[in-house]
Amino acid sequence: MILEVCVDTAAGLDAAVSGGADRIELCAALSLGGLTPPRSLIAMARTTPLPVHMLARPREGGFHYAAREAAMIADDITTAAEAGLAGVVIGASSADHRLDIALLSRLVAHARALGDIRGAPLSLTLHRVIDLCADMPDALDAAIALGFDRILTSGGEPRAIDGVSMLAALHQRAAGRIVILPGSGITASNVGAFLDIGLGEVHASCSVADPGDDTGGVDTARERRFGFTAPGRRRTDEASVRALKTAARRGIGKHT
């Protein structure tokens, strides 16, 4: 079982590695579902001992991108490749919530060309844009045809545990042609449900409420008053990473 932990800070990166994650999804602003991380964090992540997949999402909101935004995503893919990261996480949709096949074809081709230049292919993940698609099985087929390696999805529901039946259907339909990577709300207490349907990778933030900052628990009430930090702030928790990894290992032993 591969545990991918999404992080958006240096402290989160350290917690994921120390807790036993197998792979990192590198982001900024996880409170918004994740955005493209800054180059300084990318540079730090490249020194970790784990494969790092970088999210390329230029703004919050939906995934219908204008030409200039599409160019930003392409540039982010280039940044990931030049930094030596293992993969990128991308997605795009049309105005009617279908996958934007034309744009995704160009982005996939761009990523594959960069992989050829650097001598190591970039792993390609289609992100949760698929959860907004009206026909998820059709979107799965499209992702396979486009050449993606995996799909990050919560099964069309806000929380993956509520989308287990769709995840099972997608996994069965994929038939080994693409990896179904469940994510959103996965914890040590519910990971068994995803192992039960045969999934071999899971994605989680392993986060806890963080009333202070990342460097010593300093109260942030003043920062919140000025709008410098958002209410409900969370942080990657090393113990939660370790608990999820342990639960998954036990689940594998139980279900095999």
C-alpha positions as CSV (number, residue, x, y, z in Angstrom):
1,M,0.0,0.0,0.0
2,I,1.4,3.4,-1.0
3,L,0.5,6.3,1.2
4,E,0.6,9.7,-0.5
5,V,0.5,12.7,1.9
6,C,-0.4,16.1,0.6
7,V,1.6,19.0,2.2
8,D,1.8,22.7,1.8
9,T,4.5,23.8,4.2
10,A,8.1,22.9,5.1
11,A,6.9,21.6,8.5
12,G,4.3,19.5,6.8
13,L,6.9,18.0,4.5
14,D,9.1,17.0,7.5
15,A,6.1,15.5,9.3
16,A,5.1,13.4,6.3
17,V,8.6,12.0,5.8
18,S,9.1,11.3,9.5
19,G,5.6,9.7,9.8
20,G,6.3,7.2,7.1
21,A,4.7,8.5,3.9
22,D,5.7,6.8,0.7
23,R,5.1,9.8,-1.6
24,I,4.4,13.5,-1.3
25,E,1.9,15.6,-3.2
26,L,3.4,19.1,-2.9
27,C,0.9,22.0,-2.9
28,A,0.2,25.4,-1.5
29,A,-3.1,26.5,0.2
30,L,-4.5,23.1,1.1
31,S,-7.5,24.9,2.7
32,L,-8.5,25.8,-0.9
33,G,-8.0,22.2,-2.2
34,G,-4.4,22.9,-3.1
35,L,-2.7,25.3,-5.4
36,T,0.7,25.4,-7.2
37,P,3.4,25.6,-4.5
38,P,6.1,28.3,-4.5
39,R,9.5,27.6,-6.0
40,S,11.2,27.9,-2.6
41,L,9.1,25.0,-1.3
42,I,9.7,23.0,-4.5
43,A,13.5,23.5,-4.0
44,M,13.2,22.2,-0.5
45,A,11.0,19.2,-1.5
46,R,13.5,18.0,-4.1
47,T,15.9,17.1,-1.2
48,T,13.5,14.7,0.5
49,P,14.1,11.0,0.2
50,L,10.5,10.4,-1.2
51,P,9.0,10.8,-4.7
52,V,7.4,14.2,-4.9
53,H,4.4,14.9,-7.2
54,M,3.7,18.6,-7.6
55,L,0.2,20.0,-8.0
56,A,-0.2,22.5,-10.9
57,R,-3.3,24.5,-10.2
58,P,-2.9,28.2,-10.8
59,R,-5.9,29.5,-8.8
60,E,-8.8,28.5,-6.6
61,G,-12.2,27.7,-7.9
62,G,-13.2,25.4,-10.9
63,F,-10.9,23.9,-13.5
64,H,-12.1,25.7,-16.7
65,Y,-9.0,27.5,-17.7
66,A,-8.4,30.4,-20.0
67,A,-5.4,30.3,-22.4
68,R,-3.2,32.3,-20.2
69,E,-4.0,30.1,-17.2
70,A,-3.3,27.0,-19.3
71,A,0.1,28.5,-20.1
72,M,0.8,28.9,-16.4
73,I,0.1,25.2,-15.9
74,A,2.5,24.2,-18.7
75,D,5.1,26.5,-17.1
76,D,4.5,24.8,-13.7
77,I,5.0,21.4,-15.3
78,T,8.3,22.6,-16.7
79,T,9.3,23.9,-13.2
80,A,8.6,20.5,-11.7
81,A,10.6,18.7,-14.4
82,E,13.6,21.1,-14.0
83,A,13.5,20.6,-10.2
84,G,13.8,16.9,-10.7
85,L,10.5,16.0,-9.1
86,A,8.9,12.7,-9.8
87,G,5.6,13.8,-11.2
88,V,2.8,16.4,-11.6
89,V,-0.8,16.5,-10.7
90,I,-3.0,18.3,-13.3
91,G,-6.5,18.6,-14.6
92,A,-8.8,20.8,-16.7
93,S,-12.5,20.8,-17.6
94,S,-14.8,22.5,-20.1
95,A,-17.5,24.8,-19.0
96,D,-20.0,21.9,-18.8
97,H,-17.8,19.9,-16.4
98,R,-16.4,17.5,-19.0
99,L,-12.7,16.9,-19.2
100,D,-11.0,19.4,-21.5
101,I,-9.5,16.8,-23.8
102,A,-7.8,19.3,-26.1
103,L,-6.0,21.1,-23.3
104,L,-5.1,18.0,-21.3
105,S,-3.7,16.4,-24.5
106,R,-1.3,19.4,-24.9
107,L,-0.3,19.3,-21.2
108,V,0.3,15.5,-21.2
109,A,2.4,15.8,-24.4
110,H,4.4,18.7,-22.8
111,A,5.0,16.6,-19.7
112,R,6.0,13.5,-21.7
113,A,8.4,15.6,-23.8
114,L,10.1,17.0,-20.7
115,G,10.4,13.5,-19.3
116,D,12.2,12.4,-22.5
117,I,14.6,15.4,-22.1
118,R,15.4,14.7,-18.5
119,G,15.8,11.0,-19.0
120,A,13.1,10.0,-16.5
121,P,9.3,10.2,-17.2
122,L,7.1,12.4,-15.2
123,S,4.4,10.5,-13.4
124,L,1.0,12.0,-14.4
125,T,-2.0,12.2,-12.0
126,L,-5.3,13.5,-13.0
127,H,-6.6,15.4,-10.0
128,R,-10.1,15.7,-8.5
129,V,-11.5,17.6,-11.5
130,I,-13.0,14.1,-12.3
131,D,-15.2,14.4,-9.2
132,L,-17.1,17.3,-10.9
133,C,-17.7,15.3,-14.1
134,A,-21.3,14.1,-14.6
135,D,-20.1,10.9,-16.2
136,M,-17.1,9.6,-14.2
137,P,-16.7,6.3,-16.0
138,D,-16.5,8.2,-19.3
139,A,-13.9,10.5,-17.8
140,L,-11.9,7.5,-16.6
141,D,-11.8,6.1,-20.1
142,A,-10.7,9.5,-21.4
143,A,-7.9,9.7,-18.7
144,I,-6.6,6.3,-19.8
145,A,-6.6,7.4,-23.5
146,L,-4.8,10.6,-22.6
147,G,-2.0,8.6,-20.9
148,F,-2.4,9.4,-17.2
149,D,-0.8,7.1,-14.7
150,R,-3.4,7.6,-11.9
151,I,-6.6,9.4,-11.0
152,L,-7.0,11.2,-7.6
153,T,-10.7,11.0,-6.8
154,S,-13.1,10.9,-3.9
155,G,-15.7,8.9,-6.0
156,G,-17.7,12.0,-6.9
157,E,-18.5,12.9,-3.3
158,P,-16.9,15.5,-1.0
159,R,-15.5,12.7,1.2
160,A,-14.0,9.5,-0.2
161,I,-15.7,7.3,2.3
162,D,-19.1,8.3,0.9
163,G,-17.9,7.6,-2.7
164,V,-16.6,4.0,-2.0
165,S,-19.1,2.4,-4.4
166,M,-18.1,4.7,-7.2
167,L,-14.4,4.1,-6.4
168,A,-15.0,0.4,-6.6
169,A,-16.7,0.7,-9.9
170,L,-13.9,2.9,-11.3
171,H,-11.3,0.4,-10.0
172,Q,-13.0,-2.5,-11.7
173,R,-13.5,-0.6,-14.9
174,A,-9.8,0.5,-14.9
175,A,-8.8,-3.2,-14.9
176,G,-5.1,-2.3,-14.2
177,R,-4.9,0.2,-16.9
178,I,-4.7,3.2,-14.5
179,V,-4.4,3.5,-10.7
180,I,-7.4,4.8,-8.8
181,L,-6.0,6.9,-5.9
182,P,-8.7,7.7,-3.3
183,G,-8.4,10.9,-1.4
184,S,-10.4,13.3,0.8
185,G,-11.0,12.5,4.5
186,I,-9.1,9.2,4.6
187,T,-7.9,8.4,8.1
188,A,-6.6,5.4,10.1
189,S,-10.2,4.6,11.1
190,N,-11.6,4.3,7.6
191,V,-8.7,3.2,5.4
192,G,-9.8,-0.4,5.6
193,A,-12.8,0.4,3.4
194,F,-10.5,1.3,0.5
195,L,-8.3,-1.7,1.0
196,D,-11.4,-3.9,1.0
197,I,-12.3,-2.9,-2.6
198,G,-8.7,-3.6,-3.8
199,L,-7.1,-0.2,-4.0
200,G,-3.4,-0.2,-3.5
201,E,-2.7,3.6,-3.0
202,V,-4.4,6.2,-0.8
203,H,-4.0,10.0,-0.5
204,A,-4.5,11.9,2.7
205,S,-3.6,15.2,4.4
206,C,-3.2,13.6,7.8
207,S,-3.9,17.0,9.3
208,V,-5.1,18.2,12.7
209,A,-6.4,21.6,13.8
210,D,-3.5,24.0,14.4
211,P,-4.3,27.0,16.7
212,G,-0.7,28.2,16.5
213,D,2.0,28.6,14.0
214,D,4.4,26.0,12.6
215,T,7.4,26.9,14.8
216,G,6.2,26.6,18.3
217,G,2.5,26.9,18.9
218,V,2.4,30.7,19.2
219,D,-1.2,32.0,19.4
220,T,-2.3,33.5,16.0
221,A,-5.3,35.6,17.2
222,R,-3.6,38.8,16.1
223,E,-2.7,37.4,12.7
224,R,-6.3,36.2,12.2
225,R,-7.6,39.7,13.1
226,F,-5.6,41.2,10.3
227,G,-6.5,38.5,7.9
228,F,-3.0,37.0,7.6
229,T,-4.1,33.5,8.5
230,A,-7.4,31.8,8.0
231,P,-9.7,30.4,10.7
232,G,-9.8,26.7,10.9
233,R,-6.1,26.4,10.0
234,R,-4.7,22.8,9.9
235,R,-1.3,21.3,9.8
236,T,0.2,17.9,8.7
237,D,0.6,15.7,11.8
238,E,3.4,13.2,12.0
239,A,1.4,11.0,14.4
240,S,-1.6,10.9,12.0
241,V,0.7,9.9,9.1
242,R,2.2,7.1,11.2
243,A,-1.3,5.9,12.4
244,L,-2.7,5.8,8.9
245,K,0.4,3.9,7.6
246,T,0.1,1.4,10.4
247,A,-3.6,0.9,9.9
248,A,-3.1,0.3,6.2
249,R,-0.4,-2.2,6.9
250,R,-2.6,-4.1,9.3
251,G,-5.4,-3.9,6.8
252,I,-3.2,-5.4,4.1
253,G,-2.3,-8.3,6.3
254,K,-6.0,-8.8,7.2
255,H,-7.4,-8.7,3.7
256,T,-4.7,-10.7,1.8
